[in-house]
């Protein structure tokens, strides 16, 4: 199946020229889609599964720099190649600063130059994504790491204060995890961590965030949810983990349970440190009550 490239340009002739260039590519063949307005281009870029985007500088009364800025702010990571009718160092620098990975002047575009630019943008995009993953993801579980968790919880705390909406935190800990490592070995412990992470990810909404908080402890940031909603999520996570034994690398199965503590802003805390402390205290209460359960602060 061909990978899809989106062209955002209000000139139909440019679309036809780009189609012709694509047919002349010597390497990978791509499928070209076209959006002819700022609004439709931004919408398709954010919703579509595009490998890369070719973006015109001038889009009616608006411009591509504004579109790149809005796309990046919305979390778009599609590699973007900027197209412009003017050869200007200022436009070049502005495009790169906005988030474009390459820059082409329309009057100087050849099939070879366009193909080379797309290959460069795709390769650079893959490299940047790998760096982002390494900076924000836990290597073993694939979950968000502690640094990214801290950034998100601070961001959600600010949003909660700005809009007056609650945000909740669930801290979870694998029960008797040290015994897993001591009895079955560290490869088994790693398998348990990875499987628990997978089940936790499947127990939350798409808008929520799951992180490896540290060691055998995990954190769930439950967006715009009060303590009751977060407690429901925590109970669902506990059930997801205990429902089926984990299969270890040697083929053995091992029952695993987790304990969870829930806290919410503004009910239980005002600041982030207070929120984490309240959730942690509730987690210890869950362990003291016999583990394999969730308790709210």
N, C-alpha and C positions, 0 to 999 in steps of 0.2 A: 504493500500500500504506500502510495506516494505521500511524503510529508507536505504539509500545507503552509504556504506563505501568504500573508495578507498584505495587499497593497492598499494604502489609504491615500487617495489622490483624487481631486475633483475634476481631472482632465481625462476624458475617455480615451483620447489619443495616447496618453501616457500608459494607460492600461494595455492598449493594443501593442504598443512598442515593447512593453515589458513581457507580454505574452510571447512575442517574437524572439526576444532575447532568451527566454526560458527554453524555447525549442532548440536553441543553438548550444545549450549547455553540453559539455562533453562528459561530465561526471554524473552525479545524482540528478534525477529528474524530479521536479517539484510540481505540486498542484497550486495554481495561483487563484486566490480569491480577491475580490475588489470591493472596497467601500468608497463611496464618492463624497461623503460629508464627514465633518468633524464628529458629529454625534454618533452616526452609524459606525464609523471607524473605531471610536473609543469603545462602544458597546461590544462590537465583534471582537476587538482585541482582548477585552476582559473576559468575555464568555467563550470564545472559540479556542480550540486546541491547535494553536499555530506554532510552527517551528521557529518562525521569524516574521518580522514585519518590515516592509518598505514604507516609509512615511514621508509625504511631501511637506515642505516647509510652509507653503501658503495654502490654506484650506478655507476659501471664501474670506469672510471677515476675521477668521481666527487663524492660528498657526500651529504647526506641528510641535513647537516647543511647549506650548500649553498642553497639548495632548499628551506628550511624553510625561510631563510633570504630573498630570492627573492619573495617568496609567501607573506610574511608579508609586504614587501615594496610595493607590488602591491595591498595591501588592503585585502588580504585573511584573513578571521576570522574562517575558518574551524578548529575545534579542531584537533590537531595532536598528535598522540602517536608514539614515536620514538622506532624503533627496531634496535638492534645491536647484532653482534656476540660476542662482547667483553664486559666483565664486568669491566667497568672502571669508577671511580668517575669523571675523567676529561670529558669523553664523556657525562656522566649524566648531569654535570653542564653546559657544552657547549650546550647540547640539550635544556635544560630548559631556558638558557639565550637567545637562538635563537628564542624561542617561543613555543616549545613543551609543552604539558600539562602533559605528563606522559612518562615513559621510561621502556622498557622491554628488557631483555636479551633473545635472541632467544632460546638458549639451555635450558632455565628455564621456557619457556612459556607453560602453561597448558590451557585447555579450560576455566576453572574457572578464572584463572589469567587474561586471555585476555578479558573475559566478564566483569570482575570487572574493569579492566583498561579502557575499553570503556565507561562503565557506569560513572566512575569517570570523564573522560575527557568530556563527554557530559554534565554532571551536572555542572562542573566547567566552561565549555564554555558558558552555558546558564547564569550562574551567572556573568561572565565577560562581556557578551553582555548586560545584564541588567544594569550593572554599567556604561558601555560605553554610553548606551542610556540616563541614568540619567545625565551623565556628559556633554553630547553634545546636548541633545534634550530638547525643550520646552515642558513641561508637558501637557499644554492645547492643543496646535496645532499639536504637533508631529514634528514641523519643527526644524531645527538647532537653538540652542540658541545663545545669543549674544557672549558668550565666544568662541564658535566654529566658528561663523561668523568672529570674529576678527582674529582667527588663519588662516582661509582659505584665507581671503583677504590679509593678510601679505604674505602667501605662494604664492599666485597668483601674488602679486606685485613683489616678488623676481624672479619668473619665467618670468614675463613680461620683467624685466630688463635684465635677462640672455639671453633670446632668441629674444628679440626685437619684441615681439608680444603684441598687445593691450589687455587690460582687462577692462571691464566696470562694473559699479555699478548702480543699480536702487534702489532708496529708494521710498517706497510706504506708503501711509497713508490713513486709512479709513476716508472718509469724514464725518464730524459731528458725530463722534463716541460717544462723551460724551452724545449727545442727545439720542442715542440708550439706553445707560445705564439709563439715567434719566427718560426716557419715558416708557421703556419696562422692566427695571430691569437688574441686572447683569447676570442672567442666559441667557437672550436674547443676551446680549453683548458677552458672551462666545460663544454662538452658532454662532454669526456673525464672530467672530475671527476664529473659527475652520473652517467654510465654506469658508471664504476668503482664508485661508491658503491652503485648498484643491484645490481651483480654481487656485491659483497662482502656485502651484506645477504642475498642469496640463498644464500650459501655457508656460513652459520653456523646453529646451532640457534636456536630461538625464545628460549631462555633467555639466549643470549649477547648482548653489546652491541657495536654498531658506531658509531664516532665519527669525525668529521673532526678529526684531531689538530692540524692546522695546515698551511696551504698545500696541497701535493700529498700530504701524509702522513695516514694513517688509523690508527686504533687499534681492535683487537678485544679485548674483555675476555671471556675464555673461562671460564665459571663452573664451579667445582668440577672442573677438568680439569688433569691433569699436563702436563709439557712434551711428551711423546709425542703425546698427544691434540691439544694445541694446534698442534704441528707438522703433524699431519695436516690440521687446519683451515686452516693457512697454505698448505699445498701445494694444497689444494682451491681456496682463494681465488686463488692464482696461476694455476691452470688455468682458472678461471672468467673471468679477465680476458684471458688470452692466446688463449682458444679461438676467439673471433670478433672481427674488426676492429670498431672503433667507427665508427659513421656520424656524420660531421660535419654541421653545419648546411647546408653547401653541397652535400651529397650524396656527397662523397668518403668513402672508408673509410680508416681508419688503424689499423695493428696497434699494440696497446698491451700492455706488460708491467709487472709490478710486482715489487719485491723485498720480502722480509719477514724480520723478526727475531723470535724467540720466546724468552720467558723465563717462569719460573714461580716462585711462592712455594710451598713453602719451598726448593726445590732451588737456585735461582739468587739468591735475595734474601730479605731479612727485611722490609725497609721498602719503601714504595711508591717512593720515589726510587731505591732500588737496583734495583727491578724495572724501572722505566722505563729506567734507565741500561744494564741488562743487555740488554734487548730492543733498545735503540738500538745498542748495540755489535754485537749479532748482525746487525742490519739492515745496518750498514756492512760487516760481513764478507760478507754476501750480495751487496752491490754490488761489493765488491772481487773476489769470486769470479766475476764476469761478469754479475751481475744476473739477473732473470727466474728467481728461485729463493727458497726459504725456508731459513733456517739457525737452529738452536737455539743458545742461549747455551752 
